[in-house]
């Protein structure tokens, strides 16, 4: 029963946090302190599988923009995926060269707490500046802007930074509207998470049994359903509202975790 509860809780955490600028990896590291599975290898595999649930949610919610395409504009879909493909290249390069070293150095609660707080301050600073967006549509982004956003996304290799926050902040700094920044963050998640999760899955050698398959399936479904809802709500939110509440949340959570770590 405890593993079922852990599967549900961690699936919810992944679904809620993957696309919000608050760090899914950071939250999962913290959540695993209280809702860990009975086996360490199951925990590692579970974290991979629930990310595939989040990827599936993006493809379903944005199926017209990413999969089906617009009938009236047949050239839009290739141009869109070209910018997604180029944008993910910096993360693929950094991941291939340094991912394991970065994981050994930074995957600790204290690093997550500091990164959460610092990222919150940056998010507040970005929202307080006055700027007029230059770009409203992904297909119009120039190559240098795409590479710039993709490079900033690499900051998310440090847990607690948040891949979503890094890409949204980077896109806004480089002239994207808040809505385009959020959408591009969602779109970049597909190849980024697929590559990271696929690579981790290839390295994982865990014997499967009926119980494990059941837990993995439960986590996948929970993450998929929750992420689907979060994507729809968050996209409507960013069209008209500030991201400042997420900045304050990050700061509060980071300070709380530092306090709790200091009490140990």
N, C-alpha and C positions, 0 to 999 in steps of 0.2 A: 504493500500500500504506500509506503514512504517513497518508493521509486516512481509510482504513478503520480503522486503529488508533485514530486520534483520535475517530472516530465511536463506536467501541465504548467507549473509555475515558470520554468525556464522557457517553455514555448511562448508563454505570454510575454515574458521579458524580452525575448528576441523580437517578437512581432511588434511590440510597442516601441522598442528603442532603436531598431535597425535603421529606420528612415527619419527619425527625429534627431536633431543636432545635440544629442546627449550621450552618445557612445554606447552602442550595444555590447561591444567587447568588455568595456569597463563594467557595465551593469551585470553581465554574465559572470565575470570574475568575482564580483562582490556577491552575487546571488549564490554562486557555488560554495561560498563560505557557510551558508545556512541550508541550502537545498541540494547538496551533493548526492550523486548516486552512490550505490554501495561499491561500485568498481570504478577505478580511475580511468581505465580504458573505455568504458562505456561513456563516461563524461566527455572525453575527447571526441568520440565518434558522434555523440548526441549534438554537441556544439556545431559540428559540420552539417549534420542532416537538417537541423532547424534553419540553417542559413539557406538551404535549398528551398525550404518552405517560403522564405521571404522573397527569394528570386522569382518563384512561381507567382507570387502575389503581384509583383511588378508587371510581369508578362500578361497577366489577366487584366489588371486595372488599366494598363496602357496598351492593350492588344491592338487598338486601332492605330496608335502612333508608332508602335514598335514591330508589330507582326503583320497585320492586315494591310496597313497603308491607306492613304486617301485616294479614292478612285479618280478624283479630279486632278490630282497632282502625283503622277506615277514616279516622278524623279525625287520626291521629297524623302521617301523612305531610305534610298541609298545614301543621300547626302546626310541624313540624320545618323545612320549607322556608321558612316565614315567618321563623323565627329566623335561618336562614342568609342569607336575602335582606336582612333588616335589618342583620345583622352585617357584611355586606360594604359597606354604603353609605359608611361613613367612608373606607375605602380607595379606593372609586371616586371620591369627591369629591377627596381629596388627590391621587390619581393624575391626574385630569383637569386639576387646577390647577397641580401642581408637579412631576410625574414627570420631565419633561425637564430642568428646572433641577436637581433633586436628582441625576439621573444624571450631569450634567456636573460637579457639585461633588464627588460622593462615590465614583464608580466607579473607585477606585484601590486597588492592593494594600495600601498603608499604612492606608487607612481600614478595609478589610476586616480586617486584622490587629488593629487597636485594638478594633473592634466585636466581633470574636470573643472577645477576652480579657475585655472588660468584660461582655459577655453571659454568659460563663462564670461570672464572679464573682456576677452577679445570680442565675443559676440555682442556684448553691451556696447562696446566702443564702435563697432561697425554700424549698429542700429542708430547710434546717436549722430552719425555723420550725415550731412545732407549731400545727396548726389542725384543726378538725373541719369537713369539707365540708358546705355547706348544700344543694348541688345535685348529684344523681346522674343525672338524666335531662334531656336537652336540651329536651323539650317543656315542662318546668316553669320554665325560665329566664325571669325577668321582663325586660321590655323594656329597663330601664335597665342591667341586667347585660349583655345582648346588645350594646347600643350601646357600653358600656364596653370590652368585649372587642374589638369591631370597631375602636374608636379606638386601643387599644393595638397592634393589628395594624399600624397605620400606621407604627410605628417601623421596620418591616421595609423601608421604602423606602430606608433606609441599608443598603447591602450589608454583610453580615457579621453583622447583627443576627439574622437568621433569622425569616421569617414564622411558621414553626412554633413557634420559641422564644417569640416575642412573644405569640402567641395562647395557648399553653399557660401561660406565666407569668401573663398577664393573667387568664385564666380561673381559675387556682388562687387568685390574689390576691382575686378577686371571689367566691370561695366554691364553685367547682366541684371535684369530685373529680378526682384525677389522670387517671383513665380518661376521664371526660367531657371534661376539658380537651383531651386528646389527640384524642378523636373529633371534637370541635367544630373543632379545628384542621384535621383532615383534611377535614371537610365544607366549611369556609370556603374551603379551597384550590380547590374546584371553580369557583365563580363568580369568585374573585379571580384565579386563574391564567388562566381562560378569557378574562376581560376584558382583562387585561394582555397576554396572548399574542395575542389577536385584534386588539387595537389596534396592537401592534407589527407584526403580519403585514400589516395594511392599509397601513402606512407603508413596508413593504419592497417594493421593485421589483427583484427579482433574476430574470434570465432562467433558466428551467429547462432542463436537459438530462437525458439518461438517467443520467449519472454522479451528478448532484446528487440526483435523485429516489432513486437507490439509497442514497446516504449518509444522506439524510433518513429514509428508511424504516428503515434499519438502526438509526439512533439512536432513532427512535420505539419500535421493538420492544424494543430493549435497555432503554431507560428504563422501558417498560411492565412488562416481566417482572421487572426488579429492584425497581421500586417496589411491585409486587404482593407480592413476598416480604417486603420491608421492612415494609410496612403490617401484614401478618399477625403478624410476629414482634414488632414494636414494641408493638402493642396488647396482646399477651399480657404483654410485659415490664412495661409501666406499671401493670398491674393490681396488681402485688405488689412492684415494685422502684422504687428511687429514680432520679431523673434526674441525680444528682450526677456519675456517670461522664461524662456528656455535658458537664457544666460543666468538669470537669478537662481533657477533650479540647480544648474550645474555648480554654481558657487556654494549654495547651501549644502548640497550633497557632498561636495568635496570637503568642506569644512567639517561636516558631521563625521565623515569617514576618518579624517585626520584626528578628530577628537576621540572617536572610538578606538582607533589604533593606539593613541596615546594612553588610553585607560588600560590597555592590556599589559 
